[in-house]
């Protein structure tokens, strides 16, 4: 009887380990360096940030924090603080969301096909935490021709420090 109990305990431990591994991957099976439980994300993020970053939601156009913000600085992921976009590549796309023509580092973001709502689009995720940032389109300005249409809720602006005048 004891050997059967030991096998059962070992099987449960293995299953728990597999579940723990699965928890560090997203719904598509991708894993990221920064992982947290759903409860931890809900505690860290505002309701809108959680809806956008963790559930793939979208905020309303022309009513978000950065669509018409012209301050200099670096836009970081609101979930994990990874640097994503520079204000130097931000442009007015007329869409009502902050738009950029390239990320700071191509490895900072991941592109994935998104077929929700009967459309085929390219979703942009943070490569460090897997947070949904927005979508990228091929109707942007030169030199890349890309428009990274991001959700303000997915970003935080770290303002560039301007040296004091003597």
VMD Tcl script that builds the backbone (N, CA, C; Angstrom):
set m [mol new atoms 498]
animate dup $m
set s [atomselect $m all]
$s set {name element resname resid chain x y z} {
  {N N UNK 1 A 0.815 -1.185 0.000}
  {CA C UNK 1 A 0.000 0.000 0.000}
  {C C UNK 1 A 0.865 1.257 0.000}
  {N N UNK 2 A 1.952 1.238 0.740}
  {CA C UNK 2 A 2.816 2.403 0.801}
  {C C UNK 2 A 3.449 2.721 -0.551}
  {N N UNK 3 A 3.912 1.717 -1.348}
  {CA C UNK 3 A 4.476 2.052 -2.660}
  {C C UNK 3 A 3.454 2.756 -3.559}
  {N N UNK 4 A 2.208 2.375 -3.501}
  {CA C UNK 4 A 1.178 3.017 -4.322}
  {C C UNK 4 A 0.998 4.466 -3.873}
  {N N UNK 5 A 1.014 4.695 -2.577}
  {CA C UNK 5 A 0.897 6.039 -2.046}
  {C C UNK 5 A 2.073 6.904 -2.492}
  {N N UNK 6 A 3.277 6.354 -2.463}
  {CA C UNK 6 A 4.460 7.087 -2.916}
  {C C UNK 6 A 4.354 7.429 -4.398}
  {N N UNK 7 A 3.877 6.496 -5.204}
  {CA C UNK 7 A 3.705 6.752 -6.644}
  {C C UNK 7 A 2.680 7.853 -6.856}
  {N N UNK 8 A 1.593 7.815 -6.087}
  {CA C UNK 8 A 0.558 8.834 -6.205}
  {C C UNK 8 A 1.107 10.214 -5.823}
  {N N UNK 9 A 1.854 10.284 -4.738}
  {CA C UNK 9 A 2.452 11.552 -4.306}
  {C C UNK 9 A 3.431 12.064 -5.356}
  {N N UNK 10 A 4.245 11.182 -5.908}
  {CA C UNK 10 A 5.198 11.574 -6.953}
  {C C UNK 10 A 4.466 12.081 -8.188}
  {N N UNK 11 A 3.388 11.411 -8.566}
  {CA C UNK 11 A 2.612 11.836 -9.736}
  {C C UNK 11 A 1.989 13.201 -9.505}
  {N N UNK 12 A 1.471 13.441 -8.311}
  {CA C UNK 12 A 0.895 14.749 -7.996}
  {C C UNK 12 A 1.959 15.838 -8.001}
  {N N UNK 13 A 3.131 15.540 -7.483}
  {CA C UNK 13 A 4.233 16.505 -7.481}
  {C C UNK 13 A 4.649 16.840 -8.906}
  {N N UNK 14 A 4.726 15.835 -9.759}
  {CA C UNK 14 A 5.081 16.058 -11.153}
  {C C UNK 14 A 4.016 16.900 -11.849}
  {N N UNK 15 A 2.764 16.584 -11.602}
  {CA C UNK 15 A 1.674 17.351 -12.205}
  {C C UNK 15 A 1.728 18.795 -11.736}
  {N N UNK 16 A 2.013 19.020 -10.461}
  {CA C UNK 16 A 2.139 20.381 -9.946}
  {C C UNK 16 A 3.274 21.123 -10.599}
  {N N UNK 17 A 4.386 20.446 -10.823}
  {CA C UNK 17 A 5.517 21.065 -11.508}
  {C C UNK 17 A 5.176 21.432 -12.934}
  {N N UNK 18 A 4.437 20.567 -13.614}
  {CA C UNK 18 A 4.019 20.862 -14.982}
  {C C UNK 18 A 3.074 22.045 -15.011}
  {N N UNK 19 A 2.158 22.122 -14.037}
  {CA C UNK 19 A 1.252 23.258 -13.974}
  {C C UNK 19 A 2.010 24.545 -13.700}
  {N N UNK 20 A 3.020 24.486 -12.861}
  {CA C UNK 20 A 3.827 25.675 -12.581}
  {C C UNK 20 A 4.542 26.139 -13.833}
  {N N UNK 21 A 5.056 25.209 -14.623}
  {CA C UNK 21 A 5.710 25.576 -15.884}
  {C C UNK 21 A 4.706 26.191 -16.837}
  {N N UNK 22 A 3.513 25.647 -16.894}
  {CA C UNK 22 A 2.488 26.164 -17.792}
  {C C UNK 22 A 2.072 27.572 -17.385}
  {N N UNK 23 A 2.118 27.871 -16.102}
  {CA C UNK 23 A 1.715 29.188 -15.636}
  {C C UNK 23 A 2.668 30.269 -16.110}
  {N N UNK 24 A 3.908 29.924 -16.459}
  {CA C UNK 24 A 4.864 30.925 -16.904}
  {C C UNK 24 A 4.787 31.167 -18.408}
  {N N UNK 25 A 3.874 30.495 -19.075}
  {CA C UNK 25 A 3.690 30.681 -20.513}
  {C C UNK 25 A 2.339 31.328 -20.761}
  {N N UNK 26 A 2.223 32.055 -21.891}
  {CA C UNK 26 A 0.934 32.655 -22.209}
  {C C UNK 26 A 0.029 31.636 -22.885}
  {N N UNK 27 A -1.147 32.083 -23.307}
  {CA C UNK 27 A -2.136 31.178 -23.889}
  {C C UNK 27 A -1.629 30.495 -25.159}
  {N N UNK 28 A -0.699 31.126 -25.854}
  {CA C UNK 28 A -0.160 30.544 -27.088}
  {C C UNK 28 A 1.066 29.680 -26.814}
  {N N UNK 29 A 1.415 29.505 -25.530}
  {CA C UNK 29 A 2.549 28.660 -25.187}
  {C C UNK 29 A 3.891 29.369 -25.181}
  {N N UNK 30 A 3.891 30.698 -25.338}
  {CA C UNK 30 A 5.144 31.448 -25.309}
  {C C UNK 30 A 5.500 31.736 -23.855}
  {N N UNK 31 A 6.794 31.716 -23.552}
  {CA C UNK 31 A 7.212 32.039 -22.189}
  {C C UNK 31 A 8.070 33.301 -22.214}
  {N N UNK 32 A 8.103 33.992 -21.062}
  {CA C UNK 32 A 8.776 35.278 -20.972}
  {C C UNK 32 A 9.624 35.340 -19.705}
  {N N UNK 33 A 10.677 36.162 -19.711}
  {CA C UNK 33 A 11.536 36.284 -18.531}
  {C C UNK 33 A 10.793 36.796 -17.294}
  {N N UNK 34 A 9.842 37.718 -17.473}
  {CA C UNK 34 A 9.068 38.238 -16.345}
  {C C UNK 34 A 7.708 37.556 -16.345}
  {N N UNK 35 A 7.439 36.787 -15.301}
  {CA C UNK 35 A 6.154 36.100 -15.181}
  {C C UNK 35 A 5.577 36.359 -13.799}
  {N N UNK 36 A 4.282 36.524 -13.763}
  {CA C UNK 36 A 3.569 36.721 -12.510}
  {C C UNK 36 A 2.232 36.013 -12.618}
  {N N UNK 37 A 1.651 35.749 -11.483}
  {CA C UNK 37 A 0.316 35.160 -11.489}
  {C C UNK 37 A -0.688 36.227 -11.896}
  {N N UNK 38 A -1.869 35.789 -12.261}
  {CA C UNK 38 A -2.934 36.715 -12.609}
  {C C UNK 38 A -3.220 37.656 -11.440}
  {N N UNK 39 A -3.229 37.122 -10.234}
  {CA C UNK 39 A -3.480 37.949 -9.046}
  {C C UNK 39 A -2.392 39.001 -8.864}
  {N N UNK 40 A -1.141 38.642 -9.116}
  {CA C UNK 40 A -0.044 39.605 -8.993}
  {C C UNK 40 A -0.174 40.716 -10.029}
  {N N UNK 41 A -0.526 40.362 -11.272}
  {CA C UNK 41 A -0.715 41.388 -12.306}
  {C C UNK 41 A -1.861 42.319 -11.914}
  {N N UNK 42 A -2.957 41.760 -11.403}
  {CA C UNK 42 A -4.108 42.588 -11.011}
  {C C UNK 42 A -3.744 43.561 -9.888}
  {N N UNK 43 A -2.872 43.141 -8.989}
  {CA C UNK 43 A -2.436 44.004 -7.893}
  {C C UNK 43 A -1.529 45.117 -8.402}
  {N N UNK 44 A -0.655 44.797 -9.340}
  {CA C UNK 44 A 0.340 45.755 -9.839}
  {C C UNK 44 A -0.240 46.770 -10.813}
  {N N UNK 45 A -1.183 46.359 -11.638}
  {CA C UNK 45 A -1.681 47.192 -12.726}
  {C C UNK 45 A -3.030 47.827 -12.389}
  {N N UNK 46 A -3.311 48.977 -13.014}
  {CA C UNK 46 A -4.654 49.553 -12.902}
  {C C UNK 46 A -5.611 48.658 -13.677}
  {N N UNK 47 A -6.918 48.794 -13.464}
  {CA C UNK 47 A -7.861 47.970 -14.235}
  {C C UNK 47 A -7.694 48.118 -15.758}
  {N N UNK 48 A -7.457 49.339 -16.238}
  {CA C UNK 48 A -7.273 49.537 -17.683}
  {C C UNK 48 A -5.965 48.920 -18.151}
  {N N UNK 49 A -4.892 49.092 -17.395}
  {CA C UNK 49 A -3.621 48.470 -17.768}
  {C C UNK 49 A -3.755 46.953 -17.811}
  {N N UNK 50 A -4.441 46.388 -16.846}
  {CA C UNK 50 A -4.643 44.936 -16.818}
  {C C UNK 50 A -5.433 44.486 -18.042}
  {N N UNK 51 A -6.502 45.196 -18.369}
  {CA C UNK 51 A -7.340 44.840 -19.517}
  {C C UNK 51 A -6.533 44.880 -20.811}
  {N N UNK 52 A -5.695 45.892 -20.970}
  {CA C UNK 52 A -4.893 46.027 -22.193}
  {C C UNK 52 A -3.720 45.049 -22.194}
  {N N UNK 53 A -2.878 45.129 -21.183}
  {CA C UNK 53 A -1.637 44.347 -21.165}
  {C C UNK 53 A -1.851 42.844 -21.013}
  {N N UNK 54 A -2.775 42.436 -20.168}
  {CA C UNK 54 A -2.925 41.007 -19.873}
  {C C UNK 54 A -4.075 40.352 -20.631}
  {N N UNK 55 A -5.059 41.148 -21.081}
  {CA C UNK 55 A -6.222 40.574 -21.763}
  {C C UNK 55 A -6.319 40.984 -23.231}
  {N N UNK 56 A -5.369 41.800 -23.694}
  {CA C UNK 56 A -5.353 42.193 -25.109}
  {C C UNK 56 A -6.393 43.223 -25.479}
  {N N UNK 57 A -6.860 43.982 -24.505}
  {CA C UNK 57 A -7.871 44.998 -24.769}
  {C C UNK 57 A -7.298 46.216 -25.476}
  {N N UNK 58 A -8.185 47.149 -25.791}
  {CA C UNK 58 A -7.796 48.399 -26.454}
  {C C UNK 58 A -8.531 49.548 -25.785}
  {N N UNK 59 A -7.811 50.616 -25.521}
  {CA C UNK 59 A -8.451 51.800 -24.949}
  {C C UNK 59 A -9.079 52.640 -26.057}
  {N N UNK 60 A -9.921 53.578 -25.681}
  {CA C UNK 60 A -10.595 54.422 -26.665}
  {C C UNK 60 A -9.616 55.402 -27.309}
  {N N UNK 61 A -9.810 55.632 -28.589}
  {CA C UNK 61 A -8.990 56.596 -29.324}
  {C C UNK 61 A -9.251 58.011 -28.824}
  {N N UNK 62 A -8.242 58.847 -28.917}
  {CA C UNK 62 A -8.301 60.276 -28.595}
  {C C UNK 62 A -8.673 60.566 -27.142}
  {N N UNK 63 A -8.652 59.563 -26.277}
  {CA C UNK 63 A -8.984 59.813 -24.870}
  {C C UNK 63 A -8.005 59.106 -23.947}
  {N N UNK 64 A -6.786 58.902 -24.430}
  {CA C UNK 64 A -5.779 58.202 -23.640}
  {C C UNK 64 A -4.603 59.143 -23.359}
  {N N UNK 65 A -3.742 58.750 -22.472}
  {CA C UNK 65 A -2.705 59.635 -21.930}
  {C C UNK 65 A -1.683 60.154 -22.937}
  {N N UNK 66 A -1.272 59.346 -23.899}
  {CA C UNK 66 A -0.112 59.736 -24.711}
  {C C UNK 66 A -0.399 60.034 -26.181}
  {N N UNK 67 A -1.635 59.981 -26.625}
  {CA C UNK 67 A -1.889 60.169 -28.051}
  {C C UNK 67 A -1.450 61.554 -28.529}
  {N N UNK 68 A -1.551 62.566 -27.658}
  {CA C UNK 68 A -1.195 63.931 -28.048}
  {C C UNK 68 A -0.131 64.505 -27.114}
  {N N UNK 69 A 0.703 63.648 -26.573}
  {CA C UNK 69 A 1.752 64.055 -25.637}
  {C C UNK 69 A 3.045 64.277 -26.421}
  {N N UNK 70 A 3.673 65.415 -26.223}
  {CA C UNK 70 A 4.865 65.760 -26.998}
  {C C UNK 70 A 6.125 65.892 -26.142}
  {N N UNK 71 A 6.078 65.365 -24.919}
  {CA C UNK 71 A 7.256 65.433 -24.057}
  {C C UNK 71 A 8.337 64.477 -24.552}
  {N N UNK 72 A 9.582 64.856 -24.321}
  {CA C UNK 72 A 10.719 64.019 -24.710}
  {C C UNK 72 A 10.954 62.956 -23.645}
  {N N UNK 73 A 11.306 61.763 -24.109}
  {CA C UNK 73 A 11.617 60.705 -23.165}
  {C C UNK 73 A 11.533 59.327 -23.795}
  {N N UNK 74 A 11.481 58.339 -22.921}
  {CA C UNK 74 A 11.444 56.940 -23.333}
  {C C UNK 74 A 10.163 56.310 -22.823}
  {N N UNK 75 A 9.469 55.619 -23.704}
  {CA C UNK 75 A 8.251 54.901 -23.332}
  {C C UNK 75 A 8.638 53.478 -22.934}
  {N N UNK 76 A 8.261 53.100 -21.710}
  {CA C UNK 76 A 8.572 51.779 -21.183}
  {C C UNK 76 A 7.286 50.986 -20.998}
  {N N UNK 77 A 7.422 49.675 -20.934}
  {CA C UNK 77 A 6.275 48.808 -20.670}
  {C C UNK 77 A 5.753 49.109 -19.266}
  {N N UNK 78 A 4.458 49.346 -19.140}
  {CA C UNK 78 A 3.855 49.661 -17.847}
  {C C UNK 78 A 3.869 48.465 -16.905}
  {N N UNK 79 A 4.061 47.269 -17.439}
  {CA C UNK 79 A 4.066 46.065 -16.599}
  {C C UNK 79 A 5.458 45.712 -16.089}
  {N N UNK 80 A 6.475 45.785 -16.970}
  {CA C UNK 80 A 7.807 45.299 -16.568}
  {C C UNK 80 A 8.916 46.340 -16.703}
  {N N UNK 81 A 8.584 47.530 -17.202}
  {CA C UNK 81 A 9.523 48.651 -17.312}
  {C C UNK 81 A 10.576 48.499 -18.406}
  {N N UNK 82 A 10.424 47.547 -19.297}
  {CA C UNK 82 A 11.374 47.429 -20.402}
  {C C UNK 82 A 11.222 48.641 -21.332}
  {N N UNK 83 A 12.358 49.198 -21.776}
  {CA C UNK 83 A 12.337 50.314 -22.718}
  {C C UNK 83 A 11.811 49.821 -24.061}
  {N N UNK 84 A 10.824 50.536 -24.610}
  {CA C UNK 84 A 10.182 50.107 -25.849}
  {C C UNK 84 A 10.327 51.100 -26.997}
  {N N UNK 85 A 9.980 52.377 -26.749}
  {CA C UNK 85 A 9.967 53.371 -27.818}
  {C C UNK 85 A 10.550 54.689 -27.322}
  {N N UNK 86 A 11.148 55.424 -28.247}
  {CA C UNK 86 A 11.675 56.750 -27.953}
  {C C UNK 86 A 10.705 57.802 -28.487}
  {N N UNK 87 A 10.602 58.915 -27.776}
  {CA C UNK 87 A 9.761 60.014 -28.267}
  {C C UNK 87 A 10.281 60.542 -29.603}
  {N N UNK 88 A 11.548 60.275 -29.915}
  {CA C UNK 88 A 12.114 60.718 -31.192}
  {C C UNK 88 A 11.502 59.987 -32.382}
  {N N UNK 89 A 10.895 58.820 -32.154}
  {CA C UNK 89 A 10.269 58.074 -33.256}
  {C C UNK 89 A 8.743 58.135 -33.189}
  {N N UNK 90 A 8.223 58.978 -32.304}
  {CA C UNK 90 A 6.771 59.141 -32.160}
  {C C UNK 90 A 6.290 60.123 -33.219}
  {N N UNK 91 A 5.097 59.853 -33.770}
  {CA C UNK 91 A 4.537 60.764 -34.757}
  {C C UNK 91 A 3.027 60.792 -34.628}
  {N N UNK 92 A 2.418 61.832 -35.181}
  {CA C UNK 92 A 0.963 61.966 -35.141}
  {C C UNK 92 A 0.372 61.204 -36.320}
  {N N UNK 93 A -0.220 60.064 -36.029}
  {CA C UNK 93 A -0.792 59.228 -37.087}
  {C C UNK 93 A -2.233 59.596 -37.392}
  {N N UNK 94 A -2.829 60.444 -36.545}
  {CA C UNK 94 A -4.220 60.811 -36.728}
  {C C UNK 94 A -5.202 59.746 -36.254}
  {N N UNK 95 A -4.688 58.695 -35.618}
  {CA C UNK 95 A -5.548 57.585 -35.193}
  {C C UNK 95 A -6.087 57.747 -33.782}
  {N N UNK 96 A -5.464 58.608 -32.969}
  {CA C UNK 96 A -5.895 58.784 -31.592}
  {C C UNK 96 A -5.160 57.919 -30.595}
  {N N UNK 97 A -4.147 57.208 -31.055}
  {CA C UNK 97 A -3.284 56.421 -30.176}
  {C C UNK 97 A -1.844 56.847 -30.423}
  {N N UNK 98 A -0.978 56.706 -29.417}
  {CA C UNK 98 A 0.432 57.025 -29.661}
  {C C UNK 98 A 1.011 56.092 -30.715}
  {N N UNK 99 A 1.694 56.664 -31.678}
  {CA C UNK 99 A 2.255 55.883 -32.782}
  {C C UNK 99 A 3.742 56.162 -32.929}
  {N N UNK 100 A 4.471 55.132 -33.264}
  {CA C UNK 100 A 5.922 55.194 -33.408}
  {C C UNK 100 A 6.306 54.498 -34.700}
  {N N UNK 101 A 7.422 54.936 -35.326}
  {CA C UNK 101 A 7.833 54.270 -36.562}
  {C C UNK 101 A 8.872 53.178 -36.340}
  {N N UNK 102 A 9.370 53.029 -35.093}
  {CA C UNK 102 A 10.236 51.889 -34.771}
  {C C UNK 102 A 10.412 51.789 -33.264}
  {N N UNK 103 A 10.657 50.572 -32.767}
  {CA C UNK 103 A 10.979 50.409 -31.344}
  {C C UNK 103 A 12.427 50.808 -31.076}
  {N N UNK 104 A 12.754 51.033 -29.817}
  {CA C UNK 104 A 14.137 51.356 -29.436}
  {C C UNK 104 A 15.072 50.230 -29.867}
  {N N UNK 105 A 14.665 49.015 -29.620}
  {CA C UNK 105 A 15.439 47.827 -29.967}
  {C C UNK 105 A 14.459 46.828 -30.576}
  {N N UNK 106 A 14.747 46.290 -31.756}
  {CA C UNK 106 A 13.812 45.342 -32.364}
  {C C UNK 106 A 13.509 44.134 -31.478}
  {N N UNK 107 A 14.435 43.803 -30.576}
  {CA C UNK 107 A 14.221 42.654 -29.688}
  {C C UNK 107 A 13.343 43.001 -28.491}
  {N N UNK 108 A 12.977 44.274 -28.323}
  {CA C UNK 108 A 12.139 44.686 -27.199}
  {C C UNK 108 A 10.676 44.314 -27.416}
  {N N UNK 109 A 10.305 44.084 -28.673}
  {CA C UNK 109 A 8.918 43.731 -28.985}
  {C C UNK 109 A 8.873 42.448 -29.806}
  {N N UNK 110 A 7.736 41.778 -29.732}
  {CA C UNK 110 A 7.484 40.584 -30.544}
  {C C UNK 110 A 6.233 40.821 -31.358}
  {N N UNK 111 A 6.249 40.382 -32.585}
  {CA C UNK 111 A 5.087 40.484 -33.460}
  {C C UNK 111 A 4.439 39.114 -33.602}
  {N N UNK 112 A 3.111 39.094 -33.526}
  {CA C UNK 112 A 2.361 37.847 -33.692}
  {C C UNK 112 A 1.098 38.130 -34.488}
  {N N UNK 113 A 0.689 37.179 -35.297}
  {CA C UNK 113 A -0.535 37.337 -36.072}
  {C C UNK 113 A -1.736 37.335 -35.138}
  {N N UNK 114 A -2.636 38.281 -35.359}
  {CA C UNK 114 A -3.846 38.434 -34.557}
  {C C UNK 114 A -5.040 38.352 -35.502}
  {N N UNK 115 A -5.905 37.377 -35.303}
  {CA C UNK 115 A -7.067 37.198 -36.177}
  {C C UNK 115 A -8.387 37.456 -35.442}
  {N N UNK 116 A -8.329 38.192 -34.328}
  {CA C UNK 116 A -9.559 38.500 -33.600}
  {C C UNK 116 A -10.421 39.480 -34.383}
  {N N UNK 117 A -11.693 39.470 -34.090}
  {CA C UNK 117 A -12.673 40.385 -34.694}
  {C C UNK 117 A -12.737 40.262 -36.213}
  {N N UNK 118 A -12.394 39.097 -36.758}
  {CA C UNK 118 A -12.492 38.861 -38.193}
  {C C UNK 118 A -11.466 39.603 -39.027}
  {N N UNK 119 A -10.420 40.101 -38.398}
  {CA C UNK 119 A -9.371 40.832 -39.108}
  {C C UNK 119 A -8.058 40.070 -38.982}
  {N N UNK 120 A -7.149 40.353 -39.909}
  {CA C UNK 120 A -5.788 39.824 -39.796}
  {C C UNK 120 A -4.883 41.023 -39.554}
  {N N UNK 121 A -4.313 41.058 -38.346}
  {CA C UNK 121 A -3.432 42.164 -37.964}
  {C C UNK 121 A -2.177 41.585 -37.326}
  {N N UNK 122 A -1.199 42.445 -37.099}
  {CA C UNK 122 A 0.015 42.032 -36.420}
  {C C UNK 122 A 0.011 42.636 -35.029}
  {N N UNK 123 A -0.132 41.774 -34.032}
  {CA C UNK 123 A -0.127 42.194 -32.638}
  {C C UNK 123 A 1.305 42.423 -32.183}
  {N N UNK 124 A 1.508 43.405 -31.318}
  {CA C UNK 124 A 2.821 43.710 -30.762}
  {C C UNK 124 A 2.774 43.424 -29.264}
  {N N UNK 125 A 3.722 42.582 -28.803}
  {CA C UNK 125 A 3.830 42.221 -27.398}
  {C C UNK 125 A 5.179 42.668 -26.855}
  {N N UNK 126 A 5.233 42.945 -25.565}
  {CA C UNK 126 A 6.506 43.203 -24.895}
  {C C UNK 126 A 7.258 41.880 -24.828}
  {N N UNK 127 A 8.506 41.864 -25.263}
  {CA C UNK 127 A 9.276 40.612 -25.288}
  {C C UNK 127 A 9.738 40.180 -23.901}
  {N N UNK 128 A 9.606 41.034 -22.918}
  {CA C UNK 128 A 10.061 40.695 -21.569}
  {C C UNK 128 A 8.952 40.086 -20.700}
  {N N UNK 129 A 7.701 40.592 -20.861}
  {CA C UNK 129 A 6.615 40.092 -20.014}
  {C C UNK 129 A 5.431 39.552 -20.805}
  {N N UNK 130 A 5.454 39.717 -22.123}
  {CA C UNK 130 A 4.357 39.231 -22.960}
  {C C UNK 130 A 3.134 40.116 -22.942}
  {N N UNK 131 A 3.259 41.313 -22.385}
  {CA C UNK 131 A 2.122 42.227 -22.337}
  {C C UNK 131 A 1.721 42.714 -23.726}
  {N N UNK 132 A 0.404 42.774 -23.960}
  {CA C UNK 132 A -0.136 43.290 -25.225}
  {C C UNK 132 A 0.062 44.805 -25.246}
  {N N UNK 133 A 0.718 45.296 -26.298}
  {CA C UNK 133 A 0.992 46.720 -26.426}
  {C C UNK 133 A 0.073 47.391 -27.433}
  {N N UNK 134 A -0.224 46.703 -28.521}
  {CA C UNK 134 A -1.028 47.264 -29.593}
  {C C UNK 134 A -0.807 46.461 -30.854}
  {N N UNK 135 A -0.792 47.172 -32.004}
  {CA C UNK 135 A -0.608 46.513 -33.297}
  {C C UNK 135 A 0.353 47.329 -34.156}
  {N N UNK 136 A 0.947 46.685 -35.139}
  {CA C UNK 136 A 1.826 47.388 -36.073}
  {C C UNK 136 A 1.239 47.242 -37.475}
  {N N UNK 137 A 1.293 48.347 -38.226}
  {CA C UNK 137 A 0.745 48.396 -39.582}
  {C C UNK 137 A 1.818 48.914 -40.534}
  {N N UNK 138 A 1.654 48.646 -41.804}
  {CA C UNK 138 A 2.670 49.053 -42.793}
  {C C UNK 138 A 2.303 50.350 -43.502}
  {N N UNK 139 A 1.640 51.271 -42.806}
  {CA C UNK 139 A 1.267 52.554 -43.406}
  {C C UNK 139 A 1.910 53.736 -42.674}
  {N N UNK 140 A 3.088 53.503 -42.099}
  {CA C UNK 140 A 3.776 54.555 -41.351}
  {C C UNK 140 A 4.728 55.361 -42.209}
  {N N UNK 141 A 5.400 56.320 -41.596}
  {CA C UNK 141 A 6.322 57.198 -42.328}
  {C C UNK 141 A 7.674 56.538 -42.581}
  {N N UNK 142 A 8.461 57.187 -43.389}
  {CA C UNK 142 A 9.837 56.750 -43.609}
  {C C UNK 142 A 10.628 56.981 -42.341}
  {N N UNK 143 A 11.655 56.295 -42.081}
  {CA C UNK 143 A 12.340 55.385 -42.989}
  {C C UNK 143 A 11.831 53.948 -42.938}
  {N N UNK 144 A 10.998 53.589 -41.956}
  {CA C UNK 144 A 10.586 52.180 -41.847}
  {C C UNK 144 A 9.286 51.871 -42.576}
  {N N UNK 145 A 8.418 52.863 -42.715}
  {CA C UNK 145 A 7.104 52.627 -43.299}
  {C C UNK 145 A 6.154 51.917 -42.336}
  {N N UNK 146 A 6.552 51.823 -41.069}
  {CA C UNK 146 A 5.740 51.120 -40.072}
  {C C UNK 146 A 5.043 52.114 -39.140}
  {N N UNK 147 A 3.886 51.690 -38.648}
  {CA C UNK 147 A 3.151 52.455 -37.641}
  {C C UNK 147 A 2.856 51.526 -36.470}
  {N N UNK 148 A 3.638 51.662 -35.405}
  {CA C UNK 148 A 3.392 50.923 -34.173}
  {C C UNK 148 A 2.318 51.705 -33.422}
  {N N UNK 149 A 1.091 51.239 -33.501}
  {CA C UNK 149 A -0.060 51.892 -32.890}
  {C C UNK 149 A -0.261 51.268 -31.507}
  {N N UNK 150 A 0.162 51.990 -30.475}
  {CA C UNK 150 A 0.229 51.429 -29.125}
  {C C UNK 150 A -0.887 51.975 -28.237}
  {N N UNK 151 A -1.198 51.251 -27.201}
  {CA C UNK 151 A -2.140 51.701 -26.185}
  {C C UNK 151 A -1.371 52.466 -25.114}
  {N N UNK 152 A -1.842 53.654 -24.766}
  {CA C UNK 152 A -1.196 54.422 -23.694}
  {C C UNK 152 A -1.175 53.639 -22.388}
  {N N UNK 153 A -2.217 52.862 -22.124}
  {CA C UNK 153 A -2.298 52.098 -20.877}
  {C C UNK 153 A -1.176 51.076 -20.760}
  {N N UNK 154 A -0.585 50.689 -21.877}
  {CA C UNK 154 A 0.500 49.709 -21.867}
  {C C UNK 154 A 1.860 50.365 -21.673}
  {N N UNK 155 A 1.885 51.691 -21.683}
  {CA C UNK 155 A 3.143 52.432 -21.647}
  {C C UNK 155 A 3.229 53.363 -20.452}
  {N N UNK 156 A 4.436 53.651 -20.039}
  {CA C UNK 156 A 4.735 54.736 -19.105}
  {C C UNK 156 A 5.827 55.565 -19.763}
  {N N UNK 157 A 5.693 56.877 -19.701}
  {CA C UNK 157 A 6.709 57.769 -20.250}
  {C C UNK 157 A 7.694 58.141 -19.160}
  {N N UNK 158 A 8.958 57.830 -19.401}
  {CA C UNK 158 A 10.036 58.262 -18.521}
  {C C UNK 158 A 10.609 59.495 -19.199}
  {N N UNK 159 A 10.288 60.656 -18.633}
  {CA C UNK 159 A 10.687 61.910 -19.269}
  {C C UNK 159 A 12.195 62.082 -19.292}
  {N N UNK 160 A 12.663 62.671 -20.392}
  {CA C UNK 160 A 14.077 62.969 -20.557}
  {C C UNK 160 A 14.419 64.150 -19.654}
  {N N UNK 161 A 15.464 64.009 -18.896}
  {CA C UNK 161 A 15.898 65.095 -18.015}
  {C C UNK 161 A 16.610 66.145 -18.849}
  {N N UNK 162 A 16.132 67.372 -18.757}
  {CA C UNK 162 A 16.730 68.492 -19.475}
  {C C UNK 162 A 17.694 69.172 -18.536}
  {N N UNK 163 A 18.960 69.344 -18.984}
  {CA C UNK 163 A 19.949 70.000 -18.104}
  {C C UNK 163 A 19.507 71.425 -17.737}
  {N N UNK 164 A 19.758 71.805 -16.491}
  {CA C UNK 164 A 19.429 73.154 -16.042}
  {C C UNK 164 A 20.327 74.165 -16.732}
  {N N UNK 165 A 19.758 75.317 -17.042}
  {CA C UNK 165 A 20.540 76.381 -17.683}
  {C C UNK 165 A 21.388 77.078 -16.621}
  {N N UNK 166 A 22.650 77.401 -16.981}
  {CA C UNK 166 A 23.531 78.062 -15.988}
  {C C UNK 166 A 23.102 79.467 -15.672}
}
mol reanalyze $m
mol bondsrecalc $m
mol representation Tube
mol addrep $m
